[in-house]
Amino acid sequence: MRAVVQRVREAAVRVDGETVGAIGPGLLVLLGVREGDTRAEVEWLAAKVAGLRVFSDDQGKFNLSLADVGGAALVVSQFTLYGDARKGRRPDFTLAARPEVAEPLVNYFVAQLQAAGIATATGRFGAAMDVQLVNHGPVTLLIEREAHEQPTPSRTI
């Protein structure tokens, strides 16, 4: 499972001109599901995102999480995160999970964030979406955990 996480001042997703999800300050999460991913990867990634300390405290250090600042999350499914463009000019998406596998895991990710007390908005699974954001910082992180991978010990910076 792979997520591109961006700290935002605001973000919105539109489908056919209609806003289907929008947040103020918080995190935009572009979420990719890989073949073989399970609820275990979802739970690990959701906990990581919910607890991610990328908001500044009074001293300007990244010490605060979404819950600490009352931020929200906008989750947008994005199978193209598993596009492999190493060969040729057309990306290969065979690593991305099929929609019938990915959609329930994306929904479970959203439910996990909500269970952690994070206000969460979403895009529309499988739709052509227009995503607008104001990246604050900018702060952009790639977070990934493959199925059956052991968590990496954390290191405080």
N, CA, C and O of each residue as an XYZ file, in Angstrom:
628
protein
N       0.857     -1.162      0.000
C       0.000      0.000      0.000
C       0.901      1.223      0.000
O       1.939      1.250      0.661
N       0.493      2.217     -0.741
C       1.325      3.396     -0.940
C       0.452      4.643     -0.813
O      -0.671      4.682     -1.316
N       0.985      5.664     -0.131
C       0.267      6.931     -0.011
C       1.224      8.089     -0.249
O       2.350      8.105      0.247
N       0.747      9.052     -1.018
C       1.424     10.331     -1.119
C       0.613     11.266     -0.233
O      -0.572     11.494     -0.473
N       1.263     11.801      0.788
C       0.589     12.613      1.793
C       1.104     14.041      1.682
O       2.308     14.286      1.751
N       0.182     14.973      1.511
C       0.555     16.379      1.397
C      -0.152     17.182      2.476
O      -1.366     17.083      2.654
N       0.636     17.981      3.192
C       0.042     18.902      4.168
C      -0.562     20.050      3.377
O       0.109     20.659      2.544
N      -1.827     20.344      3.636
C      -2.531     21.355      2.845
C      -3.206     22.405      3.724
O      -3.568     22.157      4.874
N      -3.356     23.569      3.141
C      -4.205     24.599      3.762
C      -5.667     24.306      3.439
O      -6.568     24.572      4.234
N      -5.873     23.742      2.229
C      -7.200     23.318      1.797
C      -7.037     22.391      0.609
O      -6.028     22.434     -0.095
N      -8.040     21.553      0.392
C      -8.029     20.652     -0.758
C      -9.463     20.272     -1.084
O     -10.331     20.233     -0.212
N      -9.692     19.993     -2.359
C     -11.026     19.595     -2.812
C     -10.887     18.660     -3.996
O      -9.909     18.708     -4.741
N     -11.886     17.809     -4.151
C     -11.939     16.919     -5.304
C     -13.312     17.086     -5.961
O     -14.352     17.109     -5.303
N     -13.262     17.201     -7.287
C     -14.496     17.387     -8.055
C     -14.635     16.269     -9.082
O     -13.650     15.777     -9.633
N     -15.879     15.884     -9.323
C     -16.221     14.921    -10.363
C     -17.299     15.566    -11.215
O     -18.353     15.952    -10.708
N     -17.037     15.683    -12.500
C     -17.984     16.332    -13.430
C     -18.427     17.706    -12.922
O     -19.601     18.062    -13.022
N     -17.489     18.468    -12.381
C     -17.771     19.824    -11.924
C     -18.396     19.913    -10.550
O     -18.546     21.015    -10.022
N     -18.768     18.793     -9.952
C     -19.398     18.765     -8.629
C     -18.347     18.457     -7.570
O     -17.587     17.498     -7.712
N     -18.295     19.261     -6.507
C     -17.388     18.983     -5.398
C     -17.933     17.800     -4.617
O     -19.045     17.844     -4.091
N     -17.124     16.727     -4.546
C     -17.559     15.533     -3.829
C     -16.846     15.383     -2.489
O     -17.272     14.595     -1.644
N     -15.767     16.132     -2.291
C     -15.045     16.108     -1.022
C     -14.175     17.345     -0.903
O     -13.556     17.771     -1.878
N     -14.127     17.920      0.285
C     -13.306     19.115      0.503
C     -12.933     19.211      1.974
O     -13.693     18.813      2.857
N     -11.733     19.752      2.216
C     -11.279     19.976      3.587
C     -10.592     21.326      3.670
O     -10.180     21.897      2.660
N     -10.474     21.828      4.897
C      -9.633     22.974      5.177
C      -8.251     22.456      5.524
O      -7.768     21.534      4.867
N      -7.598     23.015      6.533
C      -6.249     22.560      6.888
C      -6.219     21.077      7.254
O      -7.093     20.579      7.962
N      -5.196     20.389      6.759
C      -5.057     18.973      7.070
C      -4.145     18.274      6.098
O      -3.127     18.824      5.676
N      -4.516     17.043      5.738
C      -3.701     16.213      4.855
C      -4.511     15.715      3.666
O      -5.621     15.209      3.828
N      -3.952     15.862      2.479
C      -4.468     15.215      1.286
C      -3.722     13.895      1.171
O      -2.491     13.874      1.169
N      -4.460     12.793      1.076
C      -3.858     11.463      0.990
C      -4.247     10.845     -0.346
O      -5.403     10.481     -0.558
N      -3.266     10.729     -1.253
C      -3.466     10.006     -2.500
C      -3.094      8.565     -2.185
O      -1.950      8.285     -1.827
N      -4.051      7.645     -2.314
C      -3.901      6.291     -1.800
C      -3.908      5.264     -2.917
O      -4.849      5.197     -3.708
N      -2.845      4.460     -2.976
C      -2.752      3.385     -3.956
C      -2.757      2.038     -3.261
O      -2.078      1.846     -2.252
N      -3.528      1.104     -3.805
C      -3.615     -0.243     -3.258
C      -2.943     -1.192     -4.241
O      -3.192     -1.144     -5.446
N      -2.098     -2.045     -3.710
C      -1.342     -3.007     -4.515
C      -1.960     -4.397     -4.379
O      -2.519     -4.739     -3.337
N      -1.854     -5.188     -5.434
C      -2.279     -6.588     -5.341
C      -1.589     -7.218     -4.129
O      -0.387     -7.040     -3.934
N      -2.335     -7.937     -3.333
C      -1.785     -8.589     -2.153
C      -1.972     -7.798     -0.866
O      -1.789     -8.346      0.221
N      -2.333     -6.520     -0.965
C      -2.568     -5.732      0.248
C      -3.779     -6.280      0.999
O      -4.728     -6.787      0.400
N      -3.720     -6.164      2.325
C      -4.787     -6.660      3.187
C      -5.163     -5.580      4.193
O      -4.622     -4.474      4.167
N      -6.079     -5.910      5.061
C      -6.477     -4.973      6.115
C      -5.301     -4.632      7.032
O      -5.270     -3.550      7.619
N      -4.343     -5.535      7.159
C      -3.177     -5.260      8.010
C      -2.391     -4.064      7.479
O      -1.960     -3.216      8.260
N      -2.199     -3.986      6.168
C      -1.490     -2.839      5.593
C      -2.311     -1.571      5.755
O      -1.767     -0.502      6.028
N      -3.622     -1.692      5.585
C      -4.513     -0.538      5.750
C      -4.420     -0.006      7.176
O      -4.274      1.199      7.380
N      -4.504     -0.890      8.155
C      -4.473     -0.468      9.556
C      -3.150      0.210      9.890
O      -3.131      1.227     10.583
N      -2.045     -0.349      9.402
C      -0.732      0.250      9.656
C      -0.654      1.642      9.036
O      -0.221      2.593      9.685
N      -1.076      1.756      7.773
C      -0.964      3.033      7.066
C      -1.906      4.083      7.651
O      -1.525      5.246      7.781
N      -3.119      3.691      8.001
C      -4.059      4.648      8.589
C      -3.537      5.168      9.929
O      -3.631      6.363     10.211
N      -2.989      4.277     10.750
C      -2.415      4.714     12.028
C      -1.235      5.646     11.789
O      -1.062      6.631     12.506
N      -0.425      5.335     10.782
C       0.725      6.181     10.456
C       0.264      7.572     10.043
O       0.796      8.572     10.525
N      -0.723      7.643      9.153
C      -1.223      8.934      8.670
C      -1.880      9.715      9.803
O      -1.634     10.911      9.958
N      -2.710      9.047     10.591
C      -3.407      9.732     11.686
C      -2.425     10.314     12.709
O      -2.677     11.375     13.280
N      -1.321      9.626     12.935
C      -0.358     10.073     13.938
C       0.829     10.838     13.386
O       1.721     11.231     14.139
N       0.849     11.051     12.086
C       1.980     11.707     11.437
C       2.165     13.121     11.971
O       1.254     13.945     11.898
N       3.342     13.394     12.504
C       3.615     14.699     13.100
C       4.288     15.598     12.054
O       5.513     15.665     11.963
N       3.458     16.278     11.277
C       3.961     17.164     10.220
C       3.422     18.581     10.356
O       3.540     19.391      9.437
N       2.830     18.872     11.506
C       2.341     20.214     11.775
C       3.228     20.840     12.847
O       3.634     20.175     13.800
N       3.517     22.109     12.681
C       4.483     22.785     13.543
C       3.896     23.176     14.892
O       2.743     23.593     15.003
N       4.740     23.023     15.921
C       4.375     23.490     17.255
C       4.797     24.954     17.386
O       5.162     25.582     16.393
N       4.752     25.499     18.599
C       5.099     26.910     18.823
C       6.552     27.228     18.504
O       6.896     28.384     18.258
N       7.400     26.214     18.508
C       8.817     26.414     18.196
C       9.130     26.132     16.721
O      10.292     26.174     16.315
N       8.099     25.848     15.920
C       8.301     25.601     14.508
C       8.760     24.192     14.179
O       9.185     23.928     13.054
N       8.682     23.279     15.144
C       9.109     21.890     14.911
C       7.897     21.027     14.568
O       6.792     21.275     15.050
N       8.114     20.019     13.736
C       7.062     19.077     13.382
C       6.789     18.172     14.579
O       7.381     17.100     14.708
N       5.892     18.613     15.446
C       5.559     17.841     16.643
C       4.076     17.553     16.777
O       3.670     16.870     17.717
N       3.253     18.057     15.861
C       1.810     17.938     16.016
C       1.197     17.098     14.896
O       1.640     17.149     13.749
N       0.172     16.327     15.253
C      -0.530     15.465     14.305
C      -1.857     16.118     13.898
O      -2.205     17.199     14.374
N      -2.582     15.441     13.012
C      -3.908     15.922     12.608
C      -4.803     16.161     13.815
O      -5.440     17.209     13.919
N      -4.854     15.199     14.721
C      -5.710     15.337     15.902
C      -5.284     16.521     16.753
O      -6.129     17.235     17.292
N      -3.970     16.734     16.878
C      -3.462     17.828     17.705
C      -3.890     19.196     17.178
O      -4.124     20.121     17.956
N      -3.993     19.320     15.854
C      -4.328     20.628     15.259
C      -5.786     20.707     14.811
O      -6.219     21.732     14.285
N      -6.550     19.622     15.018
C      -7.944     19.614     14.587
C      -8.076     19.599     13.072
O      -9.048     20.119     12.524
N      -7.101     19.005     12.395
C      -7.115     18.953     10.935
C      -7.965     17.815     10.405
O      -8.410     16.944     11.153
N      -8.179     17.840      9.108
C      -8.987     16.830      8.433
C      -8.136     16.124      7.383
O      -7.018     16.545      7.086
N      -8.679     15.049      6.828
C      -8.003     14.321      5.754
C      -8.938     14.229      4.550
O     -10.143     14.025      4.699
N      -8.374     14.380      3.376
C      -9.088     14.136      2.130
C      -8.402     12.950      1.467
O      -7.238     13.047      1.077
N      -9.107     11.837      1.338
C      -8.543     10.602      0.793
C      -9.030     10.422     -0.638
O     -10.231     10.411     -0.910
N      -8.065     10.282     -1.547
C      -8.374     10.117     -2.966
C      -7.689      8.845     -3.453
O      -6.462      8.749     -3.426
N      -8.473      7.878     -3.896
C      -7.879      6.643     -4.416
C      -7.159      6.956     -5.722
O      -7.644      7.735     -6.543
N      -5.980      6.329     -5.905
C      -5.182      6.624     -7.088
C      -4.366      5.395     -7.481
O      -3.257      5.188     -6.988
N      -4.928      4.590     -8.370
C      -4.240      3.372     -8.788
C      -2.954      3.681     -9.532
O      -2.065      2.831     -9.596
N      -2.831      4.880    -10.098
C      -1.628      5.224    -10.861
C      -0.384      5.316     -9.984
O       0.727      5.390    -10.509
N      -0.541      5.314     -8.670
C       0.631      5.288     -7.795
C       1.420      4.002     -7.962
O       2.588      3.932     -7.581
N       0.787      2.985     -8.530
C       1.486      1.738     -8.815
C       1.815      1.589    -10.295
O       2.020      0.474    -10.774
N       1.867      2.686    -11.010
C       2.299      2.646    -12.400
C       3.811      2.473    -12.471
O       4.556      3.178    -11.791
N       4.255      1.541    -13.289
C       5.680      1.286    -13.477
C       6.064      1.801    -14.858
O       5.632      1.253    -15.871
N       6.871      2.850    -14.897
C       7.255      3.480    -16.157
C       8.733      3.258    -16.483
O       9.319      4.016    -17.255
N       9.332      2.228    -15.900
C      10.752      1.979    -16.148
C      11.020      1.520    -17.573
O      12.088      1.798    -18.119
N      10.068      0.821    -18.185
C      10.255      0.336    -19.554
C       9.268      1.050    -20.470
O       8.120      1.285    -20.093
N       9.714      1.391    -21.660
C       8.824      1.992    -22.639
C       8.318      3.355    -22.210
O       8.891      4.007    -21.337
N       7.238      3.769    -22.839
C       6.672      5.091    -22.556
C       5.268      5.027    -21.975
O       4.716      6.053    -21.577
N       4.685      3.836    -21.922
C       3.359      3.683    -21.347
C       3.499      2.958    -20.017
O       4.042      1.854    -19.976
N       3.017      3.557    -18.919
C       3.131      2.896    -17.618
C       2.383      1.560    -17.592
O       1.358      1.384    -18.250
N       2.919      0.649    -16.824
C       2.322     -0.667    -16.598
C       1.666     -0.625    -15.222
O       2.317     -0.296    -14.231
N       0.391     -0.954    -15.160
C      -0.353     -0.863    -13.905
C      -0.674     -2.228    -13.312
O      -1.608     -2.345    -12.518
N       0.077     -3.263    -13.680
C      -0.254     -4.607    -13.222
C      -0.064     -4.797    -11.716
O      -0.643     -5.720    -11.143
N       0.728     -3.953    -11.065
C       0.893     -4.072     -9.609
C      -0.304     -3.525     -8.842
O      -0.528     -3.895     -7.689
N      -1.075     -2.643     -9.479
C      -2.237     -2.053     -8.809
C      -3.318     -3.107     -8.615
O      -3.557     -3.940     -9.489
N      -3.965     -3.055     -7.459
C      -5.051     -3.997     -7.177
C      -6.241     -3.726     -8.087
O      -6.500     -2.582     -8.462
N      -6.949     -4.767     -8.432
C      -8.171     -4.639     -9.220
C      -9.198     -3.845     -8.406
O      -9.167     -3.874     -7.175
N     -10.102     -3.141     -9.084
C     -11.087     -2.308     -8.371
C     -11.888     -3.059     -7.309
O     -12.149     -2.509     -6.239
N     -12.280     -4.295     -7.581
C     -13.088     -5.037     -6.609
C     -12.298     -5.395     -5.356
O     -12.885     -5.705     -4.320
N     -10.977     -5.353     -5.443
C     -10.110     -5.565     -4.281
C      -9.772     -4.227     -3.629
O      -9.796     -4.098     -2.405
N      -9.460     -3.243     -4.454
C      -8.986     -1.955     -3.938
C     -10.069     -1.143     -3.237
O      -9.821     -0.566     -2.178
N     -11.263     -1.092     -3.815
C     -12.298     -0.220     -3.256
C     -12.637     -0.548     -1.802
O     -12.710      0.372     -0.988
N     -12.847     -1.816     -1.436
C     -13.121     -2.083     -0.015
C     -11.956     -1.698      0.903
O     -12.181     -1.291      2.043
N     -10.718     -1.821      0.423
C      -9.569     -1.445      1.252
C      -9.465      0.073      1.389
O      -9.093      0.568      2.453
N      -9.784      0.814      0.338
C      -9.815      2.281      0.432
C     -10.889      2.690      1.432
O     -10.653      3.550      2.280
N     -12.065      2.082      1.339
C     -13.151      2.400      2.278
C     -12.757      2.058      3.717
O     -13.107      2.782      4.649
N     -12.034      0.963      3.892
C     -11.574      0.575      5.221
C     -10.551      1.580      5.751
O     -10.554      1.892      6.942
N      -9.682      2.087      4.884
C      -8.716      3.115      5.273
C      -9.454      4.352      5.790
O      -9.106      4.897      6.838
N     -10.461      4.784      5.055
C     -11.263      5.942      5.479
C     -11.909      5.665      6.833
O     -11.884      6.520      7.719
N     -12.484      4.483      6.997
C     -13.129      4.123      8.268
C     -12.127      4.118      9.417
O     -12.461      4.514     10.534
N     -10.892      3.671      9.149
C      -9.864      3.657     10.188
C      -9.497      5.078     10.616
O      -9.331      5.341     11.807
N      -9.369      6.001      9.648
C      -9.093      7.398     10.007
C     -10.242      7.977     10.824
O     -10.016      8.661     11.823
N     -11.478      7.704     10.400
C     -12.633      8.210     11.134
C     -12.688      7.627     12.538
O     -13.035      8.336     13.483
N     -12.355      6.359     12.695
C     -12.338      5.730     14.018
C     -11.279      6.351     14.915
O     -11.402      6.332     16.139
N     -10.231      6.905     14.296
C      -9.177      7.589     15.057
C      -9.565      9.031     15.379
O      -8.772      9.775     15.956
N     -10.780      9.425     15.008
C     -11.264     10.768     15.320
C     -10.900     11.818     14.288
O     -11.010     13.014     14.561
N     -10.467     11.396     13.104
C     -10.075     12.338     12.055
C     -11.266     12.599     11.140
O     -11.819     11.663     10.561
N     -11.667     13.864     11.003
C     -12.698     14.214     10.027
C     -12.138     13.891      8.646
O     -11.052     14.345      8.287
N     -12.894     13.098      7.868
C     -12.362     12.583      6.615
C     -13.358     12.765      5.484
O     -14.528     12.404      5.603
N     -12.874     13.335      4.377
C     -13.647     13.462      3.146
C     -12.980     12.579      2.103
O     -11.830     12.173      2.271
N     -13.701     12.282      1.026
C     -13.155     11.389      0.007
C     -13.467     11.895     -1.393
O     -14.303     12.774     -1.604
N     -12.757     11.297     -2.328
C     -13.104     11.450     -3.728
C     -14.143     10.397     -4.054
O     -14.811      9.881     -3.157
N     -14.287     10.071     -5.334
C     -15.229      9.033     -5.761
C     -14.432      7.935     -6.446
O     -13.817      8.166     -7.487
N     -14.442      6.761     -5.876
C     -13.632      5.653     -6.368
C     -13.923      5.394     -7.845
O     -15.081      5.299     -8.252
N     -12.868      5.283     -8.636
C     -12.987      4.933    -10.044
C     -13.377      6.059    -10.970
O     -13.393      5.876    -12.187
N     -13.690      7.217    -10.426
C     -14.112      8.349    -11.265
C     -12.897      9.132    -11.747
O     -11.823      9.074    -11.147
N     -13.087      9.865    -12.841
C     -12.087     10.838    -13.273
C     -12.280     12.058    -12.376
O     -13.324     12.708    -12.417
N     -11.278     12.358    -11.576
C     -11.402     13.407    -10.565
C     -10.451     14.554    -10.842
O      -9.346     14.357    -11.350
N     -10.895     15.754    -10.502
C     -10.039     16.933    -10.505
C      -9.742     17.256     -9.054
O     -10.654     17.491     -8.261
N      -8.458     17.268     -8.709
C      -8.049     17.521     -7.328
C      -7.351     18.874     -7.273
O      -6.410     19.130     -8.024
N      -7.818     19.729     -6.383
C      -7.195     21.030     -6.162
C      -6.678     21.068     -4.737
O      -7.316     20.563     -3.814
N      -5.505     21.679     -4.572
C      -4.953     21.777     -3.230
C      -4.037     22.982     -3.131
O      -3.501     23.476     -4.123
N      -3.882     23.429     -1.914
C      -2.864     24.418     -1.577
C      -1.927     23.705     -0.623
O      -2.225     23.550      0.562
N      -0.777     23.269     -1.158
C       0.200     22.531     -0.370
C       0.879     23.506      0.573
O       1.446     24.509      0.140
N       0.821     23.209      1.862
C       1.385     24.096      2.882
C       2.798     23.629      3.216
O       2.999     22.521      3.714
N       3.750     24.472      2.939
C       5.146     24.178      3.283
C       6.092     24.476      2.142
O       6.829     25.459      2.214
N       6.106     23.692      1.118
C       5.329     22.485      0.891
C       5.855     21.306      1.704
O       7.054     21.177      1.949
N       4.924     20.454      2.112
C       5.270     19.211      2.794
C       4.593     18.080      2.029
O       3.367     18.027      1.942
N       5.395     17.184      1.479
C       4.890     16.034      0.738
C       5.724     14.819      1.118
O       6.953     14.857      1.058
N       5.047     13.732      1.512
C       5.729     12.512      1.924
C       5.170     11.313      1.167
O       3.981     11.257      0.853
N       6.046     10.363      0.882
C       5.634      9.080      0.335
C       5.747      8.066      1.466
O       6.811      7.898      2.062
N       4.635      7.391      1.754
C       4.618      6.384      2.813
C       4.169      5.080      2.178
O       3.160      5.023      1.475
N       4.938      4.041      2.441
C       4.639      2.773      1.781
C       4.902      1.606      2.716
O       5.828      1.617      3.528
N       4.049      0.599      2.568
C       4.272     -0.670      3.258
C       3.709     -1.767      2.382
O       2.523     -1.774      2.054
N       4.563     -2.682      2.012
C       4.120     -3.807      1.190
C       3.509     -4.878      2.075
O       3.804     -4.958      3.268
N       2.666     -5.688      1.487
C       2.013     -6.772      2.220
C       3.062     -7.616      2.936
O       4.082     -7.984      2.353
N       2.805     -7.909      4.177
C       3.646     -8.772      5.019
C       4.987     -8.137      5.373
O       5.868     -8.825      5.890
N       5.162     -6.863      5.112
C       6.406     -6.176      5.476
C       6.348     -5.824      6.954
O       5.305     -5.417      7.465
N       7.450     -5.980      7.619
C       7.527     -5.627      9.030
C       7.715     -4.114      9.153
O       8.436     -3.515      8.353
N       7.075     -3.492     10.144
C       7.256     -2.045     10.335
C       8.724     -1.705     10.565
O       9.456     -2.453     11.212
N       9.134     -0.572     10.030
C      10.492     -0.081     10.204
C      10.578      0.663     11.522
O       9.691      1.460     11.826
N      11.619      0.431     12.318
C      11.747      1.183     13.575
C      11.761      2.690     13.284
O      12.387      3.135     12.322
N      11.073      3.460     14.112
C      11.031      4.897     13.888
C      12.271      5.577     14.417
O      12.936      5.082     15.327
N      12.566      6.703     13.839
C      13.707      7.516     14.227
C      13.243      8.952     14.382
O      12.635      9.498     13.462
N      13.506      9.564     15.491
C      13.102     10.940     15.723
C      14.131     11.879     15.129
O      15.334     11.724     15.336
N      13.635     12.856     14.386
C      14.516     13.853     13.778
C      14.422     15.139     14.562
O      15.085     16.119     14.222
